[in-house]
Amino acid sequence: MEDRDHLPEIILFVKAGADGKRYGACPFCQRIFMILMHKSQEGLLHFKVATVNLSKPPEEFKKAGLRRIPAIISADGGLDNVDDIVDYLDANFPSTSLAYDNSTAEISCKDIFQKFCFFIKEVSKDSASLAIELKRLNQYIVNTNTKFLCSDHLCHLDCEVLPKIHHVRIATMYLKNYKFPDELIGLKTYLTNAYNHEIFIKTCPSDQEIVFHWADKPETPTLSHERHSQMIKEEPKYTFALP
């Protein structure tokens, strides 16, 4: 492995939490965080993480012309489009272990986040559409013999899907009193594998931050002022156990 001091350095900007400092919840930020952690473990780069409140962005962020998160700054400048960031990281720090070629896996999970958004924003009045998509992914997983979607190792699809699935699970549990059905054994196994993986654990936001991320949107179920204040003061909680 190359000497760490001589590896390229990247700064990853992610959403700041409810206190303005801690790591906040954003599935797109976690996706890039997971990719960078993987590549750093492969000895391709090292990186540091900075939290950003977009209403008061740091000078370094503004000087790089960045406006959104996640964002990165590298020796080549700044990027704040998720797809551009992924393409840049793969082109400059190639690692075949994240690549995949599995259209069936993609199809099995492509609509879950959309149906979740409809449910949490009450565009859909019940969980039926979300449940259909969860069952579709569950069926795909049951028919595979791998720990993750395409192999026994994390790939780009997992880095995209797992943060979203975790948001679905935590946000609906807290805000809609909805729990993944017991019969979704394949999906629960997939999540358990993620919850036991160092990269997912170290990049995952707390339950509280996930709840704030969704409850603070104008069209979603809200928290009372008292409950919001109480949750900010609580120790960060991570619900990695599954019934």
C-alpha positions as CSV (number, residue, x, y, z in Angstrom):
1,M,0.0,0.0,0.0
2,E,1.2,3.5,-0.8
3,D,2.3,5.7,2.1
4,R,-0.8,7.5,3.4
5,D,1.0,10.8,3.4
6,H,1.5,10.6,-0.3
7,L,-2.0,9.5,-1.2
8,P,-4.4,12.0,-2.9
9,E,-6.7,13.7,-0.4
10,I,-10.4,14.5,-0.9
11,I,-12.7,16.6,1.3
12,L,-16.2,15.3,1.5
13,F,-18.9,17.7,2.4
14,V,-22.1,16.2,3.9
15,K,-25.2,17.5,5.5
16,A,-24.9,18.9,9.0
17,G,-27.1,17.6,11.7
18,A,-29.9,19.3,13.6
19,D,-27.3,21.0,15.9
20,G,-25.5,22.4,12.9
21,K,-22.3,20.4,13.6
22,R,-23.0,16.6,13.8
23,Y,-23.3,14.4,10.8
24,G,-26.8,14.7,9.4
25,A,-28.9,12.4,7.4
26,C,-28.9,12.3,3.6
27,P,-28.9,9.0,1.7
28,F,-26.9,10.6,-1.2
29,C,-24.2,11.8,1.2
30,Q,-23.9,8.4,2.8
31,R,-23.6,6.9,-0.7
32,I,-20.5,9.0,-1.5
33,F,-19.2,8.4,2.1
34,M,-19.4,4.7,1.6
35,I,-17.6,4.8,-1.8
36,L,-14.8,7.0,-0.4
37,M,-14.4,4.7,2.6
38,H,-14.2,1.7,0.4
39,K,-11.5,3.3,-1.8
40,S,-9.6,4.6,1.2
41,Q,-9.5,1.0,2.5
42,E,-8.2,-0.1,-0.8
43,G,-5.3,2.3,-0.4
44,L,-6.3,4.5,-3.3
45,L,-6.8,7.8,-1.4
46,H,-7.5,9.3,2.0
47,F,-10.3,11.7,2.8
48,K,-11.8,13.8,5.5
49,V,-15.5,14.7,6.1
50,A,-16.8,18.2,6.8
51,T,-20.5,18.9,7.7
52,V,-22.2,21.8,6.0
53,N,-25.2,23.9,6.8
54,L,-26.1,25.3,3.4
55,S,-27.5,28.5,5.0
56,K,-24.0,29.2,6.3
57,P,-21.5,27.3,4.1
58,P,-17.8,27.5,5.0
59,E,-15.5,29.7,2.9
60,E,-13.7,26.6,1.4
61,F,-17.1,25.3,0.1
62,K,-18.1,28.7,-1.4
63,K,-14.7,29.3,-3.0
64,A,-14.9,26.0,-4.8
65,G,-18.2,27.1,-6.4
66,L,-20.2,24.4,-4.6
67,R,-23.9,24.8,-3.9
68,R,-25.2,21.4,-3.0
69,I,-24.3,18.4,-0.9
70,P,-22.8,15.9,-1.1
71,A,-19.8,17.6,-2.6
72,I,-16.1,17.0,-2.8
73,I,-13.0,19.0,-3.3
74,S,-10.0,17.3,-4.8
75,A,-6.8,18.4,-6.5
76,D,-8.9,18.8,-9.6
77,G,-11.4,21.2,-8.1
78,G,-14.9,20.8,-6.7
79,L,-17.9,18.7,-7.7
80,D,-21.5,18.8,-6.2
81,N,-23.4,16.5,-8.5
82,V,-23.7,12.9,-7.2
83,D,-23.3,11.2,-10.6
84,D,-20.3,13.4,-11.5
85,I,-18.7,12.6,-8.1
86,V,-19.1,8.8,-8.6
87,D,-17.7,9.1,-12.2
88,Y,-14.8,11.1,-11.0
89,L,-13.9,8.7,-8.2
90,D,-14.1,5.7,-10.4
91,A,-12.1,7.3,-13.2
92,N,-9.3,8.6,-10.9
93,F,-9.3,5.9,-8.2
94,P,-10.3,2.7,-10.1
95,S,-11.5,-0.2,-8.1
96,T,-13.2,-3.0,-9.9
97,S,-14.7,-4.4,-6.7
98,L,-17.5,-1.7,-6.8
99,A,-18.4,-2.3,-10.4
100,Y,-21.4,-4.5,-11.2
101,D,-23.5,-5.6,-14.2
102,N,-26.9,-6.8,-13.1
103,S,-29.9,-5.2,-14.6
104,T,-32.2,-7.6,-12.7
105,A,-30.9,-6.3,-9.4
106,E,-31.4,-2.7,-10.5
107,I,-35.0,-3.4,-11.5
108,S,-35.8,-5.1,-8.2
109,C,-35.1,-1.9,-6.2
110,K,-35.5,1.0,-8.6
111,D,-38.9,2.2,-7.4
112,I,-38.7,1.7,-3.6
113,F,-37.5,5.2,-2.8
114,Q,-40.1,6.9,-4.9
115,K,-42.9,4.9,-3.3
116,F,-41.5,5.7,0.1
117,C,-41.5,9.4,-0.7
118,F,-45.1,9.2,-1.8
119,F,-46.0,7.4,1.4
120,I,-44.0,9.7,3.8
121,K,-45.3,12.8,2.0
122,E,-48.8,11.4,2.1
123,V,-49.2,11.5,-1.7
124,S,-50.2,7.8,-1.1
125,K,-52.7,7.4,1.7
126,D,-51.4,4.0,2.7
127,S,-48.3,1.7,2.5
128,A,-49.6,-0.6,-0.2
129,S,-47.5,0.7,-3.1
130,L,-44.4,0.7,-0.9
131,A,-45.1,-2.8,0.3
132,I,-45.3,-4.1,-3.3
133,E,-41.8,-2.7,-4.0
134,L,-40.3,-4.0,-0.8
135,K,-41.7,-7.5,-1.7
136,R,-40.2,-7.2,-5.2
137,L,-36.8,-6.6,-3.7
138,N,-37.3,-9.3,-1.1
139,Q,-38.1,-11.8,-3.9
140,Y,-35.0,-10.9,-5.8
141,I,-32.8,-11.3,-2.7
142,V,-34.4,-14.6,-1.8
143,N,-33.5,-16.0,-5.2
144,T,-29.9,-15.0,-4.9
145,N,-27.1,-16.7,-2.9
146,T,-25.1,-13.6,-2.1
147,K,-24.8,-11.3,0.9
148,F,-25.4,-8.2,-1.1
149,L,-27.3,-7.4,-4.3
150,C,-24.8,-8.6,-6.8
151,S,-22.1,-10.5,-4.9
152,D,-20.8,-11.2,-1.4
153,H,-19.1,-7.7,-1.6
154,L,-20.6,-4.2,-1.6
155,C,-20.9,-2.7,-5.1
156,H,-22.1,0.7,-6.4
157,L,-25.7,-0.5,-6.4
158,D,-25.5,-1.4,-2.7
159,C,-23.9,2.0,-1.9
160,E,-26.9,3.7,-3.6
161,V,-29.7,1.4,-2.3
162,L,-28.7,0.6,1.3
163,P,-28.8,4.2,2.6
164,K,-32.2,4.7,1.0
165,I,-33.6,1.4,2.4
166,H,-32.4,2.3,5.9
167,H,-34.1,5.7,5.6
168,V,-37.3,4.0,4.5
169,R,-37.1,1.7,7.5
170,I,-36.3,4.3,10.2
171,A,-38.5,7.2,8.9
172,T,-41.6,5.1,8.4
173,M,-41.1,3.4,11.8
174,Y,-40.9,6.7,13.6
175,L,-43.2,8.9,11.6
176,K,-45.8,6.5,10.2
177,N,-45.7,3.6,12.7
178,Y,-44.9,1.3,9.9
179,K,-42.6,-1.7,10.2
180,F,-41.2,-4.0,7.5
181,P,-43.5,-7.1,7.4
182,D,-42.1,-10.2,9.1
183,E,-42.3,-12.2,5.9
184,L,-39.6,-10.1,4.2
185,I,-36.9,-12.5,5.3
186,G,-34.6,-11.8,2.3
187,L,-34.7,-8.0,2.8
188,K,-34.1,-8.3,6.5
189,T,-31.1,-10.6,5.8
190,Y,-29.7,-8.0,3.3
191,L,-30.1,-5.3,5.9
192,T,-28.5,-7.4,8.6
193,N,-25.5,-8.0,6.3
194,A,-25.2,-4.2,5.9
195,Y,-25.6,-3.6,9.7
196,N,-22.6,-5.9,10.3
197,H,-20.4,-4.3,7.7
198,E,-17.9,-1.7,8.9
199,I,-18.4,0.6,5.9
200,F,-22.1,0.9,6.4
201,I,-21.9,1.2,10.2
202,K,-19.3,4.0,10.1
203,T,-21.1,6.0,7.5
204,C,-24.6,5.7,8.8
205,P,-26.4,8.7,10.4
206,S,-28.3,8.3,13.6
207,D,-32.0,7.5,13.9
208,Q,-32.6,11.0,15.2
209,E,-31.0,12.7,12.2
210,I,-33.0,10.5,9.8
211,V,-36.2,11.4,11.5
212,F,-35.3,15.1,11.4
213,H,-34.4,14.9,7.7
214,W,-37.9,13.8,6.9
215,A,-40.0,15.4,9.6
216,D,-38.5,18.9,8.8
217,K,-39.9,18.7,5.3
218,P,-43.1,20.8,4.9
219,E,-45.1,18.0,3.4
220,T,-44.3,15.2,5.8
221,P,-45.6,14.3,9.3
222,T,-44.0,16.6,11.8
223,L,-42.6,16.3,15.3
224,S,-43.9,18.4,18.2
225,H,-41.5,21.1,19.3
226,E,-41.1,19.3,22.6
227,R,-40.3,16.0,20.9
228,H,-37.9,17.6,18.5
229,S,-36.0,19.3,21.4
230,Q,-35.9,16.1,23.3
231,M,-34.5,14.1,20.4
232,I,-31.7,16.7,19.8
233,K,-30.6,16.2,23.4
234,E,-30.6,12.4,23.3
235,E,-27.5,10.3,22.7
236,P,-27.4,9.3,19.0
237,K,-29.3,6.1,18.5
238,Y,-28.7,3.5,15.7
239,T,-31.3,0.9,15.2
240,F,-29.4,-1.9,13.6
241,A,-31.3,-4.8,15.3
242,L,-34.1,-6.4,13.3
243,P,-37.0,-8.2,14.9
